[in-house]
């Protein structure tokens, strides 16, 4: 039975890797450009040309695939790789669609006039990069545990299969050190990723041609409106 599960995991992974490799010649230059200059890159991809939305969806899809591969060993509640990709892939795409609609509403409240398509294209690129950042942070977390704190890593993987508040509260004190070190590494990368996202928020401002004061107001409204949605999507994925 174990060999069957291994094969089911390997073939979807192999298919994902092949698709990613076929897109790398286009994907990597785009990734470098958006990370180094998010506002300029997104402005160039929002000129109304045909195929812009398809390019954004492709970038998001490859980023999402890489994200799943990076955290393939931390699937929740013992779900297999295929099931986990199906559930979280759908939820991630749905979250971008909803997030883009909420951002448009927030900007419209403060006077923005950009259409939904522009917001969606921007969000697909931005969320794609943010997913990569979180994926790298996650593999950094599990990598530290696996290499230097194998007992903590074994507990963590077992906990993901059957998470319980009791188990989390009664963690063996000898495992604390590993989680503190790995958690610190994860937190640093997550903060850097979030900081990049905040810097890139200016692309939405340029899309709407509004001053910074209104941009801050739109950001606040977006966080207020999207927070309950994010909680609901997280619960659905758990």
Secondary structure by P-SEA (a helix, b strand, c coil): caaaaaaaaaaaaaaaaaaaaaacaaaaaaaaaaaacaaaaaaaacccccaaaaaaaaaaaaaaaaaaaaacccccccccaaaaaaaaaaaaaaaaaaaaaaaaaaaaaacccccaaaaaaaaaaaaaaaaaaaaaaaaaaaaaaaaccaaaaaaaaaaaacccaaaaaaccccaaaaaaaaaaaaaaaaaaaaaaaaaacaaaaaaacccaaaaaaaaaaaaaaaaaaaaaaaaaac
